[in-house]
Amino acid sequence: VEVSQAEADQFIIILELDGGDGSLSPAALVLCDRDDRCHRFPLPGAHRGVIQFIVQADDPILPLLRDPGTEALLR
């Protein structure tokens, strides 16, 4: 997670995938919190093994990504 240089209330989520360009790109990021509640977030396509997307500061994905107890799955 990086702060956007263009907008202070936006963050850039960057996912680097193993497997290079030949592997299938995941369609969703599933984040499960400490209470085993899972939240599904659709993903854009990967480009050269990297998925990037912008979220607003109040997006529910941010607290989940900041919590070290969150489990992340790519589907």
N, CA, C and O atoms as CSV, one atom per row, in Angstrom:
chain,resi,resn,atom,element,x,y,z
A,1,VAL,N,N,0.862,-1.170,0.000
A,1,VAL,CA,C,0.000,0.000,0.000
A,1,VAL,C,C,0.902,1.223,0.000
A,1,VAL,O,O,1.791,1.353,0.841
A,2,GLU,N,N,0.665,2.116,-0.949
A,2,GLU,CA,C,1.421,3.362,-1.037
A,2,GLU,C,C,0.454,4.531,-1.132
A,2,GLU,O,O,-0.626,4.403,-1.709
A,3,VAL,N,N,0.834,5.663,-0.570
A,3,VAL,CA,C,0.035,6.880,-0.689
A,3,VAL,C,C,0.183,7.409,-2.107
A,3,VAL,O,O,1.291,7.470,-2.640
A,4,SER,N,N,-0.928,7.788,-2.712
A,4,SER,CA,C,-0.905,8.379,-4.048
A,4,SER,C,C,-0.224,9.741,-3.991
A,4,SER,O,O,-0.486,10.532,-3.086
A,5,GLN,N,N,0.643,10.011,-4.951
A,5,GLN,CA,C,1.293,11.321,-5.014
A,5,GLN,C,C,0.362,12.364,-5.617
A,5,GLN,O,O,0.553,13.563,-5.414
A,6,ALA,N,N,-0.644,11.910,-6.356
A,6,ALA,CA,C,-1.576,12.834,-7.010
A,6,ALA,C,C,-2.672,13.319,-6.063
A,6,ALA,O,O,-3.046,14.492,-6.096
A,7,GLU,N,N,-3.186,12.423,-5.220
A,7,GLU,CA,C,-4.295,12.750,-4.316
A,7,GLU,C,C,-3.978,12.223,-2.919
A,7,GLU,O,O,-3.709,11.034,-2.750
A,8,ALA,N,N,-4.009,13.096,-1.927
A,8,ALA,CA,C,-3.656,12.705,-0.557
A,8,ALA,C,C,-4.633,11.709,0.058
A,8,ALA,O,O,-4.265,10.971,0.972
A,9,ASP,N,N,-5.879,11.676,-0.432
A,9,ASP,CA,C,-6.880,10.764,0.136
A,9,ASP,C,C,-7.014,9.472,-0.665
A,9,ASP,O,O,-8.000,8.750,-0.523
A,10,GLN,N,N,-6.024,9.184,-1.505
A,10,GLN,CA,C,-6.029,7.951,-2.287
A,10,GLN,C,C,-4.772,7.132,-1.984
A,10,GLN,O,O,-3.710,7.667,-1.667
A,11,PHE,N,N,-4.939,5.818,-2.097
A,11,PHE,CA,C,-3.834,4.898,-1.876
A,11,PHE,C,C,-3.741,3.947,-3.064
A,11,PHE,O,O,-4.750,3.606,-3.680
A,12,ILE,N,N,-2.529,3.529,-3.376
A,12,ILE,CA,C,-2.298,2.583,-4.459
A,12,ILE,C,C,-1.997,1.226,-3.830
A,12,ILE,O,O,-1.087,1.094,-3.012
A,13,ILE,N,N,-2.769,0.233,-4.220
A,13,ILE,CA,C,-2.540,-1.142,-3.781
A,13,ILE,C,C,-1.746,-1.826,-4.888
A,13,ILE,O,O,-2.152,-1.805,-6.050
A,14,ILE,N,N,-0.617,-2.431,-4.530
A,14,ILE,CA,C,0.245,-3.095,-5.505
A,14,ILE,C,C,0.425,-4.545,-5.078
A,14,ILE,O,O,0.862,-4.825,-3.962
A,15,LEU,N,N,0.084,-5.464,-5.979
A,15,LEU,CA,C,0.274,-6.895,-5.745
A,15,LEU,C,C,1.255,-7.410,-6.785
A,15,LEU,O,O,0.996,-7.312,-7.985
A,16,GLU,N,N,2.376,-7.957,-6.337
A,16,GLU,CA,C,3.353,-8.550,-7.241
A,16,GLU,C,C,3.154,-10.058,-7.211
A,16,GLU,O,O,3.223,-10.684,-6.153
A,17,LEU,N,N,2.906,-10.636,-8.385
A,17,LEU,CA,C,2.587,-12.055,-8.489
A,17,LEU,C,C,3.823,-12.863,-8.851
A,17,LEU,O,O,4.635,-12.429,-9.668
A,18,ASP,N,N,3.968,-14.035,-8.247
A,18,ASP,CA,C,4.999,-14.978,-8.663
A,18,ASP,C,C,4.512,-15.686,-9.912
A,18,ASP,O,O,3.306,-15.802,-10.125
A,19,GLY,N,N,5.410,-16.150,-10.723
A,19,GLY,CA,C,5.009,-16.917,-11.896
A,19,GLY,C,C,5.121,-16.155,-13.193
A,19,GLY,O,O,4.931,-16.743,-14.258
A,20,GLY,N,N,5.421,-14.877,-13.151
A,20,GLY,CA,C,5.634,-14.108,-14.372
A,20,GLY,C,C,4.390,-13.945,-15.209
A,20,GLY,O,O,3.274,-14.110,-14.717
A,21,ASP,N,N,4.580,-13.621,-16.477
A,21,ASP,CA,C,3.471,-13.340,-17.384
A,21,ASP,C,C,2.687,-14.581,-17.789
A,21,ASP,O,O,1.545,-14.462,-18.232
A,22,GLY,N,N,3.266,-15.761,-17.649
A,22,GLY,CA,C,2.615,-16.963,-18.140
A,22,GLY,C,C,1.483,-17.486,-17.269
A,22,GLY,O,O,0.696,-18.315,-17.726
A,23,SER,N,N,1.383,-17.031,-16.045
A,23,SER,CA,C,0.353,-17.561,-15.152
A,23,SER,C,C,-0.952,-16.780,-15.287
A,23,SER,O,O,-0.968,-15.648,-15.770
A,24,LEU,N,N,-2.031,-17.399,-14.856
A,24,LEU,CA,C,-3.331,-16.740,-14.890
A,24,LEU,C,C,-3.400,-15.658,-13.823
A,24,LEU,O,O,-2.868,-15.813,-12.723
A,25,SER,N,N,-4.047,-14.586,-14.157
A,25,SER,CA,C,-4.212,-13.479,-13.220
A,25,SER,C,C,-5.398,-13.766,-12.304
A,25,SER,O,O,-6.457,-14.160,-12.792
A,26,PRO,N,N,-5.253,-13.579,-10.985
A,26,PRO,CA,C,-6.386,-13.802,-10.086
A,26,PRO,C,C,-7.479,-12.766,-10.329
A,26,PRO,O,O,-7.200,-11.635,-10.726
A,27,ALA,N,N,-8.714,-13.161,-10.087
A,27,ALA,CA,C,-9.860,-12.272,-10.303
A,27,ALA,C,C,-10.262,-11.530,-9.038
A,27,ALA,O,O,-10.948,-10.510,-9.106
A,28,ALA,N,N,-9.833,-12.043,-7.867
A,28,ALA,CA,C,-10.268,-11.423,-6.613
A,28,ALA,C,C,-9.213,-11.593,-5.530
A,28,ALA,O,O,-8.442,-12.553,-5.528
A,29,LEU,N,N,-9.202,-10.642,-4.620
A,29,LEU,CA,C,-8.408,-10.709,-3.402
A,29,LEU,C,C,-9.396,-10.939,-2.262
A,29,LEU,O,O,-10.315,-10.148,-2.054
A,30,VAL,N,N,-9.196,-12.024,-1.530
A,30,VAL,CA,C,-10.059,-12.339,-0.392
A,30,VAL,C,C,-9.251,-12.078,0.875
A,30,VAL,O,O,-8.186,-12.660,1.076
A,31,LEU,N,N,-9.769,-11.199,1.721
A,31,LEU,CA,C,-9.111,-10.861,2.981
A,31,LEU,C,C,-9.994,-11.320,4.132
A,31,LEU,O,O,-11.163,-10.946,4.221
A,32,CYS,N,N,-9.418,-12.139,5.015
A,32,CYS,CA,C,-10.161,-12.658,6.163
A,32,CYS,C,C,-9.596,-12.029,7.433
A,32,CYS,O,O,-8.397,-12.112,7.697
A,33,ASP,N,N,-10.472,-11.401,8.215
A,33,ASP,CA,C,-10.030,-10.704,9.422
A,33,ASP,C,C,-9.832,-11.682,10.579
A,33,ASP,O,O,-10.006,-12.891,10.421
A,34,ARG,N,N,-9.472,-11.152,11.720
A,34,ARG,CA,C,-9.175,-11.976,12.904
A,34,ARG,C,C,-10.383,-12.768,13.396
A,34,ARG,O,O,-10.220,-13.769,14.094
A,35,ASP,N,N,-11.594,-12.332,13.041
A,35,ASP,CA,C,-12.820,-13.028,13.433
A,35,ASP,C,C,-13.305,-13.985,12.350
A,35,ASP,O,O,-14.443,-14.452,12.397
A,36,ASP,N,N,-12.443,-14.278,11.372
A,36,ASP,CA,C,-12.749,-15.173,10.251
A,36,ASP,C,C,-13.879,-14.671,9.365
A,36,ASP,O,O,-14.545,-15.464,8.700
A,37,ARG,N,N,-14.098,-13.359,9.352
A,37,ARG,CA,C,-15.026,-12.767,8.384
A,37,ARG,C,C,-14.215,-12.454,7.137
A,37,ARG,O,O,-13.201,-11.757,7.197
A,38,CYS,N,N,-14.672,-12.974,6.015
A,38,CYS,CA,C,-13.928,-12.793,4.769
A,38,CYS,C,C,-14.617,-11.765,3.878
A,38,CYS,O,O,-15.843,-11.715,3.781
A,39,HIS,N,N,-13.802,-10.961,3.241
A,39,HIS,CA,C,-14.268,-9.887,2.365
A,39,HIS,C,C,-13.602,-10.090,1.011
A,39,HIS,O,O,-12.393,-10.303,0.929
A,40,ARG,N,N,-14.401,-10.023,-0.046
A,40,ARG,CA,C,-13.903,-10.274,-1.400
A,40,ARG,C,C,-13.818,-8.949,-2.157
A,40,ARG,O,O,-14.773,-8.174,-2.188
A,41,PHE,N,N,-12.655,-8.705,-2.768
A,41,PHE,CA,C,-12.428,-7.490,-3.537
A,41,PHE,C,C,-12.030,-7.881,-4.958
A,41,PHE,O,O,-11.029,-8.574,-5.140
A,42,PRO,N,N,-12.789,-7.453,-5.970
A,42,PRO,CA,C,-12.433,-7.771,-7.358
A,42,PRO,C,C,-11.123,-7.087,-7.738
A,42,PRO,O,O,-10.820,-5.989,-7.270
A,43,LEU,N,N,-10.358,-7.750,-8.589
A,43,LEU,CA,C,-9.061,-7.225,-9.012
A,43,LEU,C,C,-9.052,-6.915,-10.504
A,43,LEU,O,O,-9.692,-7.614,-11.289
A,44,PRO,N,N,-8.331,-5.871,-10.896
A,44,PRO,CA,C,-8.113,-5.639,-12.326
A,44,PRO,C,C,-7.094,-6.660,-12.834
A,44,PRO,O,O,-6.472,-7.363,-12.038
A,45,GLY,N,N,-6.926,-6.741,-14.123
A,45,GLY,CA,C,-5.961,-7.663,-14.707
A,45,GLY,C,C,-4.529,-7.290,-14.363
A,45,GLY,O,O,-4.222,-6.132,-14.079
A,46,ALA,N,N,-3.666,-8.285,-14.394
A,46,ALA,CA,C,-2.247,-8.068,-14.119
A,46,ALA,C,C,-1.539,-7.594,-15.382
A,46,ALA,O,O,-1.940,-7.924,-16.498
A,47,HIS,N,N,-0.494,-6.825,-15.186
A,47,HIS,CA,C,0.376,-6.399,-16.284
A,47,HIS,C,C,1.805,-6.736,-15.880
A,47,HIS,O,O,2.351,-6.165,-14.936
A,48,ARG,N,N,2.400,-7.673,-16.612
A,48,ARG,CA,C,3.768,-8.126,-16.322
A,48,ARG,C,C,3.915,-8.603,-14.880
A,48,ARG,O,O,4.904,-8.314,-14.207
A,49,GLY,N,N,2.915,-9.333,-14.431
A,49,GLY,CA,C,2.967,-9.921,-13.101
A,49,GLY,C,C,2.655,-8.974,-11.957
A,49,GLY,O,O,2.889,-9.311,-10.797
A,50,VAL,N,N,2.123,-7.779,-12.269
A,50,VAL,CA,C,1.803,-6.800,-11.228
A,50,VAL,C,C,0.358,-6.341,-11.387
A,50,VAL,O,O,-0.082,-6.014,-12.489
A,51,ILE,N,N,-0.370,-6.321,-10.281
A,51,ILE,CA,C,-1.729,-5.779,-10.243
A,51,ILE,C,C,-1.672,-4.501,-9.415
A,51,ILE,O,O,-1.160,-4.498,-8.296
A,52,GLN,N,N,-2.204,-3.414,-9.975
A,52,GLN,CA,C,-2.245,-2.133,-9.260
A,52,GLN,C,C,-3.643,-1.552,-9.359
A,52,GLN,O,O,-4.278,-1.618,-10.411
A,53,PHE,N,N,-4.123,-0.982,-8.259
A,53,PHE,CA,C,-5.390,-0.269,-8.302
A,53,PHE,C,C,-5.410,0.782,-7.200
A,53,PHE,O,O,-4.688,0.678,-6.208
A,54,ILE,N,N,-6.243,1.790,-7.391
A,54,ILE,CA,C,-6.332,2.922,-6.472
A,54,ILE,C,C,-7.602,2.800,-5.640
A,54,ILE,O,O,-8.663,2.446,-6.154
A,55,VAL,N,N,-7.481,3.098,-4.347
A,55,VAL,CA,C,-8.639,3.118,-3.452
A,55,VAL,C,C,-8.652,4.440,-2.688
A,55,VAL,O,O,-7.622,5.095,-2.530
A,56,GLN,N,N,-9.837,4.815,-2.221
A,56,GLN,CA,C,-9.991,6.013,-1.400
A,56,GLN,C,C,-9.580,5.701,0.045
A,56,GLN,O,O,-9.552,4.539,0.451
A,57,ALA,N,N,-9.268,6.733,0.802
A,57,ALA,CA,C,-8.805,6.568,2.183
A,57,ALA,C,C,-9.816,5.850,3.072
A,57,ALA,O,O,-9.431,5.216,4.054
A,58,ASP,N,N,-11.108,5.942,2.741
A,58,ASP,CA,C,-12.135,5.300,3.564
A,58,ASP,C,C,-12.544,3.919,3.049
A,58,ASP,O,O,-13.527,3.353,3.527
A,59,ASP,N,N,-11.812,3.374,2.091
A,59,ASP,CA,C,-12.137,2.059,1.530
A,59,ASP,C,C,-11.946,0.981,2.600
A,59,ASP,O,O,-10.952,1.018,3.326
A,60,PRO,N,N,-12.873,0.022,2.715
A,60,PRO,CA,C,-12.768,-1.018,3.742
A,60,PRO,C,C,-11.581,-1.962,3.558
A,60,PRO,O,O,-11.257,-2.716,4.475
A,61,ILE,N,N,-10.932,-1.940,2.410
A,61,ILE,CA,C,-9.777,-2.809,2.193
A,61,ILE,C,C,-8.563,-2.354,3.009
A,61,ILE,O,O,-7.743,-3.183,3.404
A,62,LEU,N,N,-8.438,-1.052,3.266
A,62,LEU,CA,C,-7.231,-0.532,3.915
A,62,LEU,C,C,-7.019,-1.038,5.341
A,62,LEU,O,O,-5.914,-1.486,5.649
A,63,PRO,N,N,-8.021,-0.991,6.232
A,63,PRO,CA,C,-7.766,-1.517,7.584
A,63,PRO,C,C,-7.430,-3.008,7.575
A,63,PRO,O,O,-6.651,-3.479,8.404
A,64,LEU,N,N,-8.014,-3.740,6.646
A,64,LEU,CA,C,-7.708,-5.170,6.555
A,64,LEU,C,C,-6.259,-5.388,6.138
A,64,LEU,O,O,-5.578,-6.251,6.693
A,65,LEU,N,N,-5.781,-4.617,5.166
A,65,LEU,CA,C,-4.401,-4.760,4.711
A,65,LEU,C,C,-3.400,-4.286,5.767
A,65,LEU,O,O,-2.278,-4.789,5.824
A,66,ARG,N,N,-3.787,-3.348,6.580
A,66,ARG,CA,C,-2.885,-2.823,7.618
A,66,ARG,C,C,-2.792,-3.738,8.842
A,66,ARG,O,O,-1.846,-3.630,9.622
A,67,ASP,N,N,-3.752,-4.624,9.011
A,67,ASP,CA,C,-3.782,-5.514,10.172
A,67,ASP,C,C,-2.924,-6.750,9.894
A,67,ASP,O,O,-3.231,-7.506,8.972
A,68,PRO,N,N,-1.847,-6.976,10.674
A,68,PRO,CA,C,-1.003,-8.150,10.433
A,68,PRO,C,C,-1.719,-9.478,10.678
A,68,PRO,O,O,-1.216,-10.527,10.276
A,69,GLY,N,N,-2.884,-9.452,11.327
A,69,GLY,CA,C,-3.650,-10.671,11.561
A,69,GLY,C,C,-4.571,-11.054,10.415
A,69,GLY,O,O,-5.226,-12.094,10.469
A,70,THR,N,N,-4.627,-10.224,9.377
A,70,THR,CA,C,-5.477,-10.507,8.220
A,70,THR,C,C,-4.829,-11.573,7.345
A,70,THR,O,O,-3.629,-11.523,7.074
A,71,GLU,N,N,-5.630,-12.531,6.909
A,71,GLU,CA,C,-5.172,-13.563,5.979
A,71,GLU,C,C,-5.592,-13.149,4.577
A,71,GLU,O,O,-6.745,-12.779,4.354
A,72,ALA,N,N,-4.661,-13.210,3.632
A,72,ALA,CA,C,-4.931,-12.801,2.253
A,72,ALA,C,C,-4.855,-14.003,1.325
A,72,ALA,O,O,-3.926,-14.808,1.399
A,73,LEU,N,N,-5.855,-14.111,0.446
A,73,LEU,CA,C,-5.915,-15.188,-0.541
A,73,LEU,C,C,-6.208,-14.590,-1.908
A,73,LEU,O,O,-7.015,-13.668,-2.027
A,74,LEU,N,N,-5.560,-15.106,-2.926
A,74,LEU,CA,C,-5.850,-14.703,-4.303
A,74,LEU,C,C,-6.682,-15.796,-4.937
A,74,LEU,O,O,-6.336,-16.974,-4.846
A,75,ARG,N,N,-7.770,-15.420,-5.575
A,75,ARG,CA,C,-8.678,-16.390,-6.218
A,75,ARG,C,C,-8.881,-16.032,-7.664
A,75,ARG,O,O,-9.609,-16.724,-8.375
